[in-house]
Amino acid sequence: MLLLSISFPLQAGSNRWAQNGALDVFYPLSTEQGLLTIHAFHAALGYTNAVYGKFYTGIGFAPAKFLEFSFAISAQGLRQDENNYYLGPIMVSPVLKGGYPFYIGSKDNVILSPGLLLQAQFATASYWASDSYPLTGPFPEMNAKLIAGLEVNKLFALNLNAGYGISFDTTATVPTLPYALALQYSPLPYLDVALEASNNPLLTAPLSFDSLTIAPLIRFRTQVMDFMGLSFDIAAPIKLHSAAQPWKIELGATACFDIIDPPREPLARLTGKVLDASNATALPAQITFPGKNLKAVYVDSLTGAYEFSLTPDVYRIRAQAAGYKWKEKGVALKDGELKVLDFYLTKSKELRAQISGVVVDSLTKEPLKNVKVSINRQNIKPLFTDIMGIYKITLIPSDYTLTFSKQGYLTLKRQLSLENGDFIRLNIALPPFQETPAETLSLNLSDTTSAPPVTPPVTPPVTSPVTPAVTFDTTYSSSTSVTITPSVRSPIKSNDTPQPPAIAATQTASPQDSIKGKPENAFQNASFIDKPAFKNIHFDRGSAVISQSSYEALQEVLAFLTANPDIRMEIRGHTDSVGSAEKNMELSTLRAKAVMDWLVSNGIAVWRLSSAGYGETQPIADNRTRAGQNANRRIEFIILR
């Protein structure tokens, strides 16, 4: 037990009555059980036209933590000249005080202590003059006071005493209203500075300040041994309305002894520091106890040090600070043990991934500047390519859609799934908008028989991504000219490579074909999108890892694209209906992208390829059968050009 503990800087000193307090003010903050206080001496000396003095001594004891009593003796004297002096009387003052602390705040840094005080004072002798003429001594007094204390951060303290007193005169009792106030500041563990004000007016004149005394006080405290502490006081009480004794200087010394080891619960102490691992500087950290219902402890922000008591047990001690990775240590504490645990925290690394690339014109292959690159997040501002067509952005790992747009060009979108540490190189070829000339499909509709003019029922092919305006020459002749005019601007599908303009096609049909509507079939045979018959690509079960058995099929696709450098291709992934639709959509997207990545890694330009997942939305067989499920799990290669 530390008598002069930093945790309780007020308890080591005592007032004139051998109690915890200033001079005449009592502090209600409880002390340690078994603490013996000996107020060795307290001498007061003052001077006006006469020299006077007063001497105090006393002893106090705390049988319980919240209870303290004391017994003080004092004597005073006055000397006016060689023939006129007075000695006495000897005063006896017993005191009984009780006070209990209440801790307030998340860090228990505010202590509110209410209490009750009973004090009596008796004179044992009268005054004596030089001619042995006896004088009447002071009358006995009894006071009952309510006391209250407020301590903040173990630095500031406010203590108030107020109550009711009775002075027993020879003929009557005189009621009084004694009250006192003390402000204390403890800038150092061994130093207290206090200012006390006390007054004891009559009950009939509560606003009288005839007995008002102001007393500044300085107290020094030190610990001699584990069971012993000392304190030294210097004070200057000033009576504001006393011409006979306006001021005096008081010196005091107090010794405290721990004579009883009070019963206590088993405790162990844990101490240490929380520091930056890179430079060993202190961190304003927090200590928590995962798995235990204990309050967090805050370390000293200047030194990084912490110290607290715990009951013996096994604990997980975690240190955490803003901007740093938390660290945790396990410790087993025994009764009376002191453990030292230091924590060195490293700064948190921000999770991030990077995307960069070049945006070029798909026809001229020239870099495009000021291409707007938008990300599907409201909190991320768009960026623009530089004069070299280069863009670069750092993002936290997640799924993103990047949109590339520029006036005069088609808009492209790309979906990416980023993981921590990824460095993605994504080059983009933006197709410009183009005027597409009219294309003519000539059909031979000659017939040997005469017939009235008719309008052949020719319909645009439904599989074409272009929506053409189809016009016909309505004059029936041996040859009918069909003109197909695609849209002025070639459209683009979301998350896809832009659709190129339609390719002109010429076919010949017999007159019988026109009667049966064969021109429509002839148009479909010249479709702009085709699905070549490649072997299916297989993957490991439930994943996007391509099976070894599928590399032969991939080589076939690679050879086809290498032999046809003008062709663009979309890779589409499909699944069966086993599992959730969301998971199937994600799996099909990843599988299609895996095939695309394999082709790019083997030399196919990324701008020629795109990938998309359709999940279970486009089945080609019955998902209720095993054979149907096998058929629906597929990769399709769609030739765009």
Secondary structure, 3 states (H helix, E strand, C coil): CCCCCCCCCCCCCCCCCCCCECCCCECCCCCCCCEEEEEEEEEEEEECCCEEEEEEEEEEEEEECCEEEEEEEEEEEEECCCCCEEEEEEEEEEEEEEECCEEECCCCCEEEEEEEEEEEEEECCCEECCCCCEECCCCCEEEEEEEEEEEECCCEEEEEEEEEEEEECCCCEEEECCEEEEEEEEEECCEEEEEEEEECCECCCCCCCCCCEEEEEEEEEEEEECCEEEEEEEECCEECCCCCCCECEEEEEEEEEECCCCCCCCCEEEEEEEEECCCCCECCCEEECCCCCCCCEECCCCCCEEEEEECCCEEEEEEECCCECCEEEEEECCCCCEEECCEEECECCCCCEEEEEEEEECCCCCECCCCEEEECCCCCCCEECCCCCEEEEEECCCEEEEEEECCCECCEEEEEECCCCCEEECCEEECECCCCCCEEEEEECCCCCCCCCCCCCCCCCCCCCCCCEEEECCCCCCEEEEEEECCCCCCCCCCCCCCCCCCCCCCCCCHHHHHHCHHHHHHHCCCCCECCCCCCCCECCCCCCECHHHHHHHHHHHHHHHHCCCCCEEEEEECCCCCCHHHHHHHHHHHHHHHHHHHHHCCCCHHHEEEEECCCCCCCCCCCCHHHHHHHCEEEEEECC
